[in-house]
Amino acid sequence: MSNGEIIIKALLQTEKSSTYQPAGKYLFLVVNSANKIQIKKAVEQAYKVKVKDVNTFVSAGKLKRVRHQLGRTSDTKKAVVTLAAGQKIEVS
């Protein structure tokens, strides 16, 4: 995976992620197979900012039920990206 568009799925705007922004942290939804180095390069390339740190976590999928059958939503990987001092991503 060398393309930033393939690694980063979305910049997440949630109530919790909005509390991170004053500290220069942003929450991204990323591909499950991406590692921290790939995420860092993809964010730097896509948003033209300097990344200081990347923390990742996997949210387990939930059990869902459709009629009499049990199913499961897929696991999602999220990354909390800390930018260097003075750096900012414009969020609308």
C-alpha positions, 0 to 999 in steps of 0.5 A: 500500500503506497497510496494515501487514499487507500490507507485513509478511509475518512477523517472522523468527526465525532463528539469525542474526536472534537475534544482532541482537536485543541491538542492537535489530535485528529481521528482517522478511520484507516484500513485494518492492515495499515501500520503506524508508519504507513498511516503517518506517511499517508496523513503527511502526504494527503494533508501536507502536515507534519505528524508527531505521533500515531496511536492505533486501536481496533474497534471490534465488530458488533453482533447484529441479528437479521430475522433468525440469523446472526451476523457480525459487522466488520472490525474497524481500525482507527488512528489518533494522529498527533500533529507537530506544534503549529500544524493544523488540519482544516475541518469543516 
